[in-house]
Structures are given as structure tokens and as C-alpha cells.
Amino acid sequence: MKNYKSVAVIIVITTLLFTVNKINAQSFNKLDFNPHDIVYHRLNKEAKPKIKVTYGRPGAKDKVVFGTQIPFGEIWRTGSNEATEIKFYNDVMFGNKYVKAGTYALYTIPNENYWTIILNGATDTYGAFFYNPKYNIAKIEVPASNGIMLENFSIAFVDKKYGSQMVLAWAKTRIKIPLYTQENLITRT
């Protein structure tokens, strides 16, 4: 009789442990609605990266995103959730601005025909809520162009003779940011 009671107690305790463990294993906080992504710029698959961008990929609520979902003329985190961060492994020319190797927050101010692109030294911030212009490292303007419809915000790199273009794409809007990465094209001014 004692053996049956002992076995019953062990079974009950084991069942409770598995149940508690299973409950804990499934108690995730609410998952992000917008996925995060990382894009690298490399010369080839075997090469070390030159640039790394970490960003959130929000989805379009309509075929027109900029001017509606993302207002014109206001600072934007350039993605969703945390501010987008860009890491330069070497010094670069960001448009016409010299930028030392390092990690920066990437903010933008969308407009209908052009965008203001901002590199800011204050990293690890949520959205644009804590954007402070006193930490700006570089600020350039680039034209806006059109492309095919893209449902989620995306960032990619296109190789050019001088270095590359970082392309911001969402809905039908395309923004091409010139990045001069060849040492002989970088002016330290």
C-alpha cells in the first residue's frame, strides 16, 4: 500500500512539474507585430562586411504610405520599433559628409520629392521619441523616386563604381543614399 501511495505521489509531482514547465514555456510576452531585419553590405559573400543595418520592417496599410501612414515633414525612425541603426566598419562619405567608422541611428524626414537623411550619435533608442538633433553626425538631402509596389519597408545595397547606394524602399517610394566607401574617394573634411 505504501508503494502505491509513493508511486501516486511521484506521478502527481511529476505531472505538476511538467504542467508548470509547459505553462512557463508558452508564456511569451506579446511578439513584435513588425519583424526585424539585418542587411549587410559586402564586396562578395566571403568578404568582411563594410556596412550593417538593423531595422524594423513595418507593413503598408495602403498603397500610399508616405504622406499618410508616415507623415511628410516629420522625423521618422526609418522603420518600426527601435530607431534603425547603421554600423560602418570603415570611414565613409555619407553623401557629401565624412563619417568615421562606428554605429549611428538613422533617421529620415520624408517629403514628397526629397528626403532628409540623418545620422545621429545617440543609439539604442526607441523610435524617434528620443531624437535629439544635438547628436547629429551628418545630414543630407536626397531625391525621392518611384519603383514597384513593396508591401514591407526594406533596405538594400546596390553596388556602384564609387561605393554603393543604400536603398530605402516601401510602397512605391525609393530613396537612394550614396555611400562612398573607396579610400581614395573619402575626403576628411
C-alpha atoms as an extended CHARMM CRD file, in Angstrom:
* protein
*
       189  EXT
         1         1  MET       CA              0.0000000000        0.0000000000        0.0000000000  PROA      1               0.0000000000
         2         2  LYS       CA              2.8560000000        2.3610000000        0.8540000000  PROA      2               0.0000000000
         3         3  ASN       CA              4.4140000000        1.6720000000       -2.5580000000  PROA      3               0.0000000000
         4         4  TYR       CA              1.1740000000        2.6140000000       -4.3330000000  PROA      4               0.0000000000
         5         5  LYS       CA              0.9110000000        5.8570000000       -2.3390000000  PROA      5               0.0000000000
         6         6  SER       CA              4.5620000000        6.6800000000       -3.0670000000  PROA      6               0.0000000000
         7         7  VAL       CA              4.1110000000        5.9630000000       -6.7740000000  PROA      7               0.0000000000
         8         8  ALA       CA              0.9090000000        8.0590000000       -6.8390000000  PROA      8               0.0000000000
         9         9  VAL       CA              2.6690000000       10.9790000000       -5.1170000000  PROA      9               0.0000000000
        10        10  ILE       CA              5.5980000000       10.7570000000       -7.5710000000  PROA      10              0.0000000000
        11        11  ILE       CA              3.2110000000       10.7020000000      -10.5460000000  PROA      11              0.0000000000
        12        12  VAL       CA              1.2820000000       13.7260000000       -9.2180000000  PROA      12              0.0000000000
        13        13  ILE       CA              4.5000000000       15.6950000000       -8.5560000000  PROA      13              0.0000000000
        14        14  THR       CA              5.9380000000       14.7740000000      -11.9760000000  PROA      14              0.0000000000
        15        15  THR       CA              2.6920000000       15.7700000000      -13.6960000000  PROA      15              0.0000000000
        16        16  LEU       CA              2.6780000000       19.1090000000      -11.8580000000  PROA      16              0.0000000000
        17        17  LEU       CA              6.3010000000       19.7770000000      -12.8040000000  PROA      17              0.0000000000
        18        18  PHE       CA              5.6380000000       19.0930000000      -16.4940000000  PROA      18              0.0000000000
        19        19  THR       CA              2.4680000000       21.1970000000      -16.4230000000  PROA      19              0.0000000000
        20        20  VAL       CA              4.1960000000       24.1730000000      -14.7650000000  PROA      20              0.0000000000
        21        21  ASN       CA              7.1550000000       23.8450000000      -17.1380000000  PROA      21              0.0000000000
        22        22  LYS       CA              4.8310000000       23.7220000000      -20.1580000000  PROA      22              0.0000000000
        23        23  ILE       CA              2.9040000000       26.7760000000      -18.9510000000  PROA      23              0.0000000000
        24        24  ASN       CA              6.1510000000       28.7260000000      -18.4170000000  PROA      24              0.0000000000
        25        25  ALA       CA              7.4820000000       27.6850000000      -21.8150000000  PROA      25              0.0000000000
        26        26  GLN       CA              4.4910000000       29.2490000000      -23.5360000000  PROA      26              0.0000000000
        27        27  SER       CA              4.2290000000       32.4940000000      -21.5770000000  PROA      27              0.0000000000
        28        28  PHE       CA              5.8640000000       34.7850000000      -24.1650000000  PROA      28              0.0000000000
        29        29  ASN       CA              5.3400000000       38.4930000000      -23.9920000000  PROA      29              0.0000000000
        30        30  LYS       CA              3.3920000000       39.7730000000      -26.9620000000  PROA      30              0.0000000000
        31        31  LEU       CA              5.6000000000       39.2460000000      -30.0130000000  PROA      31              0.0000000000
        32        32  ASP       CA              6.5010000000       42.1670000000      -32.2720000000  PROA      32              0.0000000000
        33        33  PHE       CA              3.9350000000       42.7380000000      -34.9890000000  PROA      33              0.0000000000
        34        34  ASN       CA              6.6580000000       44.0610000000      -37.3160000000  PROA      34              0.0000000000
        35        35  PRO       CA              9.6090000000       41.7510000000      -37.9400000000  PROA      35              0.0000000000
        36        36  HSD       CA             13.1700000000       42.9700000000      -37.5720000000  PROA      36              0.0000000000
        37        37  ASP       CA             15.8120000000       42.5090000000      -40.2080000000  PROA      37              0.0000000000
        38        38  ILE       CA             19.5420000000       42.9490000000      -40.7090000000  PROA      38              0.0000000000
        39        39  VAL       CA             21.1510000000       43.7610000000      -44.0330000000  PROA      39              0.0000000000
        40        40  TYR       CA             24.8910000000       43.6810000000      -44.7050000000  PROA      40              0.0000000000
        41        41  HSD       CA             26.8600000000       45.2960000000      -47.4860000000  PROA      41              0.0000000000
        42        42  ARG       CA             29.8430000000       43.1670000000      -48.5680000000  PROA      42              0.0000000000
        43        43  LEU       CA             32.0550000000       43.1490000000      -51.6510000000  PROA      43              0.0000000000
        44        44  ASN       CA             31.2950000000       39.4290000000      -52.0120000000  PROA      44              0.0000000000
        45        45  LYS       CA             29.9690000000       36.5370000000      -49.8980000000  PROA      45              0.0000000000
        46        46  GLU       CA             33.3640000000       35.7470000000      -48.3820000000  PROA      46              0.0000000000
        47        47  ALA       CA             34.3670000000       39.3580000000      -47.6290000000  PROA      47              0.0000000000
        48        48  LYS       CA             34.0050000000       41.0260000000      -44.2530000000  PROA      48              0.0000000000
        49        49  PRO       CA             31.0650000000       43.4210000000      -44.0960000000  PROA      49              0.0000000000
        50        50  LYS       CA             31.5160000000       47.1100000000      -44.8820000000  PROA      50              0.0000000000
        51        51  ILE       CA             28.1170000000       48.1870000000      -43.5370000000  PROA      51              0.0000000000
        52        52  LYS       CA             25.4160000000       46.6120000000      -41.3450000000  PROA      52              0.0000000000
        53        53  VAL       CA             21.8730000000       47.9590000000      -40.8860000000  PROA      53              0.0000000000
        54        54  THR       CA             19.4250000000       46.7160000000      -38.2290000000  PROA      54              0.0000000000
        55        55  TYR       CA             15.8210000000       47.8480000000      -38.6550000000  PROA      55              0.0000000000
        56        56  GLY       CA             12.1360000000       47.0290000000      -38.1950000000  PROA      56              0.0000000000
        57        57  ARG       CA             10.0290000000       46.1970000000      -41.2740000000  PROA      57              0.0000000000
        58        58  PRO       CA              6.5430000000       47.6890000000      -40.9510000000  PROA      58              0.0000000000
        59        59  GLY       CA              3.8490000000       46.7540000000      -43.4310000000  PROA      59              0.0000000000
        60        60  ALA       CA              1.9290000000       49.1370000000      -45.6510000000  PROA      60              0.0000000000
        61        61  LYS       CA             -1.6480000000       49.8480000000      -44.5920000000  PROA      61              0.0000000000
        62        62  ASP       CA             -2.4030000000       51.2810000000      -48.0300000000  PROA      62              0.0000000000
        63        63  LYS       CA             -0.7560000000       51.7060000000      -51.4340000000  PROA      63              0.0000000000
        64        64  VAL       CA              0.3390000000       55.1960000000      -50.4160000000  PROA      64              0.0000000000
        65        65  VAL       CA              2.4830000000       55.1590000000      -47.2810000000  PROA      65              0.0000000000
        66        66  PHE       CA              4.3770000000       58.4440000000      -47.2640000000  PROA      66              0.0000000000
        67        67  GLY       CA              2.2090000000       61.4470000000      -46.6260000000  PROA      67              0.0000000000
        68        68  THR       CA             -0.4430000000       59.2530000000      -44.9450000000  PROA      68              0.0000000000
        69        69  GLN       CA              0.8540000000       56.3810000000      -42.7550000000  PROA      69              0.0000000000
        70        70  ILE       CA              4.1810000000       58.2180000000      -42.3830000000  PROA      70              0.0000000000
        71        71  PRO       CA              3.5800000000       61.9840000000      -42.4690000000  PROA      71              0.0000000000
        72        72  PHE       CA              5.6340000000       64.3100000000      -44.6580000000  PROA      72              0.0000000000
        73        73  GLY       CA              7.9290000000       66.7680000000      -42.9180000000  PROA      73              0.0000000000
        74        74  GLU       CA              8.2430000000       64.8700000000      -39.6240000000  PROA      74              0.0000000000
        75        75  ILE       CA             11.1840000000       62.9520000000      -38.1710000000  PROA      75              0.0000000000
        76        76  TRP       CA             10.8320000000       59.1890000000      -38.7150000000  PROA      76              0.0000000000
        77        77  ARG       CA             12.7510000000       56.3190000000      -37.1250000000  PROA      77              0.0000000000
        78        78  THR       CA             13.2110000000       54.8190000000      -40.6180000000  PROA      78              0.0000000000
        79        79  GLY       CA             11.4390000000       51.5720000000      -39.8340000000  PROA      79              0.0000000000
        80        80  SER       CA              9.4430000000       50.3860000000      -36.8450000000  PROA      80              0.0000000000
        81        81  ASN       CA             10.0430000000       49.9180000000      -33.1220000000  PROA      81              0.0000000000
        82        82  GLU       CA             13.6360000000       50.8640000000      -32.1840000000  PROA      82              0.0000000000
        83        83  ALA       CA             15.3970000000       53.5110000000      -34.2440000000  PROA      83              0.0000000000
        84        84  THR       CA             17.1810000000       51.9910000000      -37.2410000000  PROA      84              0.0000000000
        85        85  GLU       CA             20.9160000000       51.5940000000      -36.6270000000  PROA      85              0.0000000000
        86        86  ILE       CA             23.6940000000       51.5780000000      -39.1730000000  PROA      86              0.0000000000
        87        87  LYS       CA             27.2240000000       50.3910000000      -38.4930000000  PROA      87              0.0000000000
        88        88  PHE       CA             30.0850000000       51.4920000000      -40.7370000000  PROA      88              0.0000000000
        89        89  TYR       CA             33.0770000000       49.1850000000      -40.3550000000  PROA      89              0.0000000000
        90        90  ASN       CA             35.3290000000       51.7620000000      -42.0910000000  PROA      90              0.0000000000
        91        91  ASP       CA             35.1850000000       55.5150000000      -42.5960000000  PROA      91              0.0000000000
        92        92  VAL       CA             32.7570000000       56.5370000000      -45.3550000000  PROA      92              0.0000000000
        93        93  MET       CA             31.4370000000       59.5360000000      -47.2080000000  PROA      93              0.0000000000
        94        94  PHE       CA             27.7330000000       59.6570000000      -46.4110000000  PROA      94              0.0000000000
        95        95  GLY       CA             26.5630000000       61.7130000000      -49.3690000000  PROA      95              0.0000000000
        96        96  ASN       CA             28.9470000000       64.6550000000      -49.1180000000  PROA      96              0.0000000000
        97        97  LYS       CA             29.6840000000       64.2360000000      -45.3880000000  PROA      97              0.0000000000
        98        98  TYR       CA             32.7220000000       62.4530000000      -43.9170000000  PROA      98              0.0000000000
        99        99  VAL       CA             31.6700000000       59.9050000000      -41.2700000000  PROA      99              0.0000000000
       100       100  LYS       CA             34.0490000000       57.9000000000      -39.0810000000  PROA      100             0.0000000000
       101       101  ALA       CA             33.6030000000       54.1600000000      -38.6130000000  PROA      101             0.0000000000
       102       102  GLY       CA             31.0380000000       53.4680000000      -35.8990000000  PROA      102             0.0000000000
       103       103  THR       CA             27.3810000000       52.8360000000      -35.1430000000  PROA      103             0.0000000000
       104       104  TYR       CA             24.7260000000       55.5100000000      -35.6410000000  PROA      104             0.0000000000
       105       105  ALA       CA             20.9540000000       55.8830000000      -35.5030000000  PROA      105             0.0000000000
       106       106  LEU       CA             19.4260000000       56.5080000000      -38.9400000000  PROA      106             0.0000000000
       107       107  TYR       CA             16.5550000000       58.9830000000      -39.0130000000  PROA      107             0.0000000000
       108       108  THR       CA             14.7590000000       60.4270000000      -42.0060000000  PROA      108             0.0000000000
       109       109  ILE       CA             12.3640000000       63.2530000000      -42.7470000000  PROA      109             0.0000000000
       110       110  PRO       CA             10.2500000000       62.1570000000      -45.7250000000  PROA      110             0.0000000000
       111       111  ASN       CA              8.9480000000       64.7720000000      -48.1550000000  PROA      111             0.0000000000
       112       112  GLU       CA              7.1440000000       64.3040000000      -51.4430000000  PROA      112             0.0000000000
       113       113  ASN       CA             10.1080000000       64.9880000000      -53.7720000000  PROA      113             0.0000000000
       114       114  TYR       CA             13.1310000000       64.6390000000      -51.4740000000  PROA      114             0.0000000000
       115       115  TRP       CA             14.0900000000       63.2170000000      -48.0920000000  PROA      115             0.0000000000
       116       116  THR       CA             16.4070000000       64.4710000000      -45.3840000000  PROA      116             0.0000000000
       117       117  ILE       CA             18.6510000000       61.6570000000      -44.1590000000  PROA      117             0.0000000000
       118       118  ILE       CA             20.2050000000       61.9960000000      -40.6940000000  PROA      118             0.0000000000
       119       119  LEU       CA             22.9420000000       60.0400000000      -38.9160000000  PROA      119             0.0000000000
       120       120  ASN       CA             22.7090000000       60.5640000000      -35.1640000000  PROA      120             0.0000000000
       121       121  GLY       CA             25.1990000000       59.5060000000      -32.4840000000  PROA      121             0.0000000000
       122       122  ALA       CA             22.5740000000       58.5810000000      -29.8650000000  PROA      122             0.0000000000
       123       123  THR       CA             21.9500000000       54.8560000000      -30.4130000000  PROA      123             0.0000000000
       124       124  ASP       CA             19.7760000000       52.2470000000      -28.6740000000  PROA      124             0.0000000000
       125       125  THR       CA             16.7010000000       54.4690000000      -28.6500000000  PROA      125             0.0000000000
       126       126  TYR       CA             13.0660000000       53.5870000000      -29.1860000000  PROA      126             0.0000000000
       127       127  GLY       CA             11.5920000000       55.1490000000      -32.2860000000  PROA      127             0.0000000000
       128       128  ALA       CA             12.1070000000       58.8510000000      -32.8850000000  PROA      128             0.0000000000
       129       129  PHE       CA             10.7170000000       59.7500000000      -29.4660000000  PROA      129             0.0000000000
       130       130  PHE       CA             14.2010000000       60.4610000000      -28.1040000000  PROA      130             0.0000000000
       131       131  TYR       CA             15.6800000000       62.0060000000      -31.2460000000  PROA      131             0.0000000000
       132       132  ASN       CA             17.9270000000       64.9170000000      -30.3000000000  PROA      132             0.0000000000
       133       133  PRO       CA             19.4700000000       66.9840000000      -33.1180000000  PROA      133             0.0000000000
       134       134  LYS       CA             22.4420000000       67.9460000000      -30.9350000000  PROA      134             0.0000000000
       135       135  TYR       CA             23.8070000000       64.4060000000      -31.5840000000  PROA      135             0.0000000000
       136       136  ASN       CA             23.5570000000       64.6840000000      -35.3860000000  PROA      136             0.0000000000
       137       137  ILE       CA             26.7090000000       63.4810000000      -37.1480000000  PROA      137             0.0000000000
       138       138  ALA       CA             25.6090000000       64.0540000000      -40.7560000000  PROA      138             0.0000000000
       139       139  LYS       CA             22.5210000000       65.3990000000      -42.5110000000  PROA      139             0.0000000000
       140       140  ILE       CA             21.9640000000       65.2140000000      -46.2880000000  PROA      140             0.0000000000
       141       141  GLU       CA             19.1030000000       65.5320000000      -48.7450000000  PROA      141             0.0000000000
       142       142  VAL       CA             18.4010000000       63.0070000000      -51.4940000000  PROA      142             0.0000000000
       143       143  PRO       CA             15.6750000000       62.8800000000      -54.1600000000  PROA      143             0.0000000000
       144       144  ALA       CA             12.7230000000       60.5250000000      -53.9020000000  PROA      144             0.0000000000
       145       145  SER       CA             11.9010000000       58.2780000000      -56.8540000000  PROA      145             0.0000000000
       146       146  ASN       CA              9.3320000000       55.6130000000      -57.7280000000  PROA      146             0.0000000000
       147       147  GLY       CA              9.5050000000       51.8290000000      -58.0200000000  PROA      147             0.0000000000
       148       148  ILE       CA              7.2100000000       48.8120000000      -57.9850000000  PROA      148             0.0000000000
       149       149  MET       CA              4.8850000000       48.2890000000      -55.0090000000  PROA      149             0.0000000000
       150       150  LEU       CA              6.6700000000       46.8150000000      -51.9660000000  PROA      150             0.0000000000
       151       151  GLU       CA              4.4460000000       45.7200000000      -49.0590000000  PROA      151             0.0000000000
       152       152  ASN       CA              7.0430000000       45.9080000000      -46.2390000000  PROA      152             0.0000000000
       153       153  PHE       CA              9.6830000000       48.5600000000      -45.6270000000  PROA      153             0.0000000000
       154       154  SER       CA             13.0460000000       47.2290000000      -46.8250000000  PROA      154             0.0000000000
       155       155  ILE       CA             16.6710000000       48.3300000000      -47.0160000000  PROA      155             0.0000000000
       156       156  ALA       CA             19.1610000000       47.0220000000      -49.5950000000  PROA      156             0.0000000000
       157       157  PHE       CA             22.5010000000       47.9600000000      -51.1240000000  PROA      157             0.0000000000
       158       158  VAL       CA             23.3280000000       48.4900000000      -54.7750000000  PROA      158             0.0000000000
       159       159  ASP       CA             26.9950000000       48.4420000000      -55.8370000000  PROA      159             0.0000000000
       160       160  LYS       CA             28.3060000000       51.4490000000      -57.7440000000  PROA      160             0.0000000000
       161       161  LYS       CA             31.7670000000       52.3410000000      -59.1000000000  PROA      161             0.0000000000
       162       162  TYR       CA             32.3480000000       54.7770000000      -56.2340000000  PROA      162             0.0000000000
       163       163  GLY       CA             30.9950000000       52.5280000000      -53.4710000000  PROA      163             0.0000000000
       164       164  SER       CA             27.3090000000       51.8250000000      -53.0670000000  PROA      164             0.0000000000
       165       165  GLN       CA             23.8250000000       53.1730000000      -52.6380000000  PROA      165             0.0000000000
       166       166  MET       CA             21.7500000000       52.2700000000      -49.6350000000  PROA      166             0.0000000000
       167       167  VAL       CA             18.1960000000       51.9950000000      -50.9620000000  PROA      167             0.0000000000
       168       168  LEU       CA             15.2160000000       52.5950000000      -48.6770000000  PROA      168             0.0000000000
       169       169  ALA       CA             12.0770000000       51.1320000000      -50.2490000000  PROA      169             0.0000000000
       170       170  TRP       CA              8.4410000000       50.9930000000      -49.2220000000  PROA      170             0.0000000000
       171       171  ALA       CA              5.2100000000       51.1060000000      -51.1900000000  PROA      171             0.0000000000
       172       172  LYS       CA              6.2530000000       52.7970000000      -54.4630000000  PROA      172             0.0000000000
       173       173  THR       CA              8.8560000000       55.1290000000      -52.9020000000  PROA      173             0.0000000000
       174       174  ARG       CA             12.6040000000       54.6430000000      -53.3610000000  PROA      174             0.0000000000
       175       175  ILE       CA             15.3450000000       56.6440000000      -51.6440000000  PROA      175             0.0000000000
       176       176  LYS       CA             18.9480000000       56.1120000000      -52.7980000000  PROA      176             0.0000000000
       177       177  ILE       CA             21.6410000000       57.2710000000      -50.3910000000  PROA      177             0.0000000000
       178       178  PRO       CA             25.1690000000       57.4680000000      -51.8610000000  PROA      178             0.0000000000
       179       179  LEU       CA             27.8970000000       55.8950000000      -49.7110000000  PROA      179             0.0000000000
       180       180  TYR       CA             31.4670000000       56.4140000000      -50.8830000000  PROA      180             0.0000000000
       181       181  THR       CA             33.4880000000       53.5660000000      -49.4420000000  PROA      181             0.0000000000
       182       182  GLN       CA             36.6470000000       53.5940000000      -51.5820000000  PROA      182             0.0000000000
       183       183  GLU       CA             39.5230000000       55.1060000000      -49.5950000000  PROA      183             0.0000000000
       184       184  ASN       CA             40.6410000000       57.3910000000      -52.4380000000  PROA      184             0.0000000000
       185       185  LEU       CA             37.1540000000       58.9860000000      -52.6110000000  PROA      185             0.0000000000
       186       186  ILE       CA             36.8440000000       59.7970000000      -48.8930000000  PROA      186             0.0000000000
       187       187  THR       CA             37.5440000000       63.4350000000      -48.0210000000  PROA      187             0.0000000000
       188       188  ARG       CA             38.1570000000       64.0000000000      -44.3300000000  PROA      188             0.0000000000
       189       189  THR       CA             36.5370000000       67.4190000000      -44.0560000000  PROA      189             0.0000000000
